[in-house]
Amino acid sequence: MGGRGGGSAVSRNQMQADFEALRREQSQLGLQQQVQANMLTLIREMPVHSIWVPIADLRERMKMSRADFDRLIISMSVGRDRVLSLRAEDNQKTLTPHRRAGALRVGGQDEHYVRIYRAA
């Protein structure tokens, strides 16, 4: 005899799961906006204007764990909804230790620069 308690417990559980999913989605969108805002700040601060931002510099600005930063940037640069593009330094000899250490490893290749592909 299911009564009211059983049905409402399932509804509360589903509502909680929906709320958590929405919270994660909003958090992700907030992080994406932070990435783009930090990229625009870095672009304005560069002595030579470029649309390509060093990943190492962006990594420092975001103040996230390396793993979280890597997941975020990769998620923003793949798929139909991508908002970022990545590229490697063509002349690897010119890389500073800072930029080499801050590279993002994707598909067996180090990526050193990121640009906004389209606004989120």
C-alpha positions in Angstrom: 0.0 0.0 0.0 2.3 2.7 -1.3 0.7 5.5 0.7 1.9 9.0 0.4 5.3 8.5 2.0 6.7 6.2 -0.7 5.7 8.4 -3.7 6.9 11.7 -2.1 10.3 10.2 -1.1 10.9 9.3 -4.8 9.9 12.8 -5.8 12.1 14.4 -3.2 15.0 12.2 -4.4 14.4 13.1 -8.0 14.1 16.8 -7.1 17.3 16.6 -5.2 19.1 14.9 -8.1 17.7 17.5 -10.6 18.8 20.3 -8.3 22.3 18.9 -8.0 22.5 18.6 -11.8 21.4 22.2 -12.3 23.9 23.4 -9.6 26.7 21.5 -11.4 25.7 23.0 -14.8 25.6 26.5 -13.3 28.9 26.0 -11.7 30.4 24.8 -15.0 29.0 27.9 -16.8 30.4 30.1 -14.1 33.9 28.5 -14.6 33.6 29.0 -18.4 32.8 32.7 -17.9 35.8 33.0 -15.5 38.1 31.4 -18.2 36.9 33.8 -20.8 37.2 36.8 -18.5 40.7 35.8 -17.5 41.7 35.3 -21.1 40.5 38.8 -22.0 42.4 40.2 -19.2 45.6 38.4 -20.3 45.1 39.6 -23.9 44.9 43.2 -22.7 48.0 42.8 -20.6 50.2 41.2 -23.3 52.8 43.5 -24.7 52.1 42.2 -28.2 48.4 41.8 -28.9 47.4 38.4 -29.9 44.2 36.3 -29.7 46.3 33.3 -28.5 46.8 33.2 -24.7 49.5 31.1 -23.1 47.9 28.2 -21.3 50.5 28.5 -18.6 49.4 32.1 -17.8 45.7 31.2 -17.8 46.4 28.2 -15.6 48.0 30.6 -13.0 45.0 32.9 -13.2 42.4 30.2 -12.6 44.0 29.0 -9.4 42.5 25.5 -9.8 44.1 22.1 -9.4 46.0 21.0 -12.5 43.5 18.1 -13.1 40.4 20.3 -12.7 41.9 23.0 -15.0 42.8 20.4 -17.6 39.3 18.9 -17.6 37.7 22.3 -17.8 39.8 23.5 -20.7 39.5 20.2 -22.6 35.7 20.2 -22.1 35.5 23.7 -23.5 37.6 22.9 -26.6 35.9 19.7 -27.9 32.6 18.8 -29.4 29.8 20.7 -31.1 29.5 23.3 -28.2 33.2 24.1 -28.1 34.1 27.7 -27.1 37.9 27.4 -27.1 40.6 26.4 -29.6 44.0 25.0 -28.6 47.3 25.0 -30.4 50.9 23.9 -29.8 53.9 26.2 -30.1 55.3 25.7 -33.6 58.9 26.4 -32.6 59.4 24.2 -29.5 62.8 25.7 -28.9 61.3 29.1 -28.1 59.3 27.7 -25.2 60.2 29.0 -21.7 60.3 26.5 -18.9 57.2 28.2 -17.5 55.2 27.6 -20.7 56.5 24.1 -21.2 55.5 23.2 -17.6 52.1 24.8 -18.0 51.2 23.0 -21.3 48.0 21.0 -21.6 48.4 17.5 -22.8 45.7 16.5 -25.3 45.8 13.4 -27.4 49.5 12.8 -26.9 50.5 16.4 -27.8 51.3 19.4 -25.6 49.1 22.4 -26.3 50.6 25.7 -25.3 48.1 28.3 -26.4 44.3 28.8 -26.2 42.0 31.3 -27.9 38.3 32.0 -27.7 36.6 30.2 -30.5 33.2 31.6 -29.8 31.6 33.2 -26.7 29.8 30.9 -24.3 
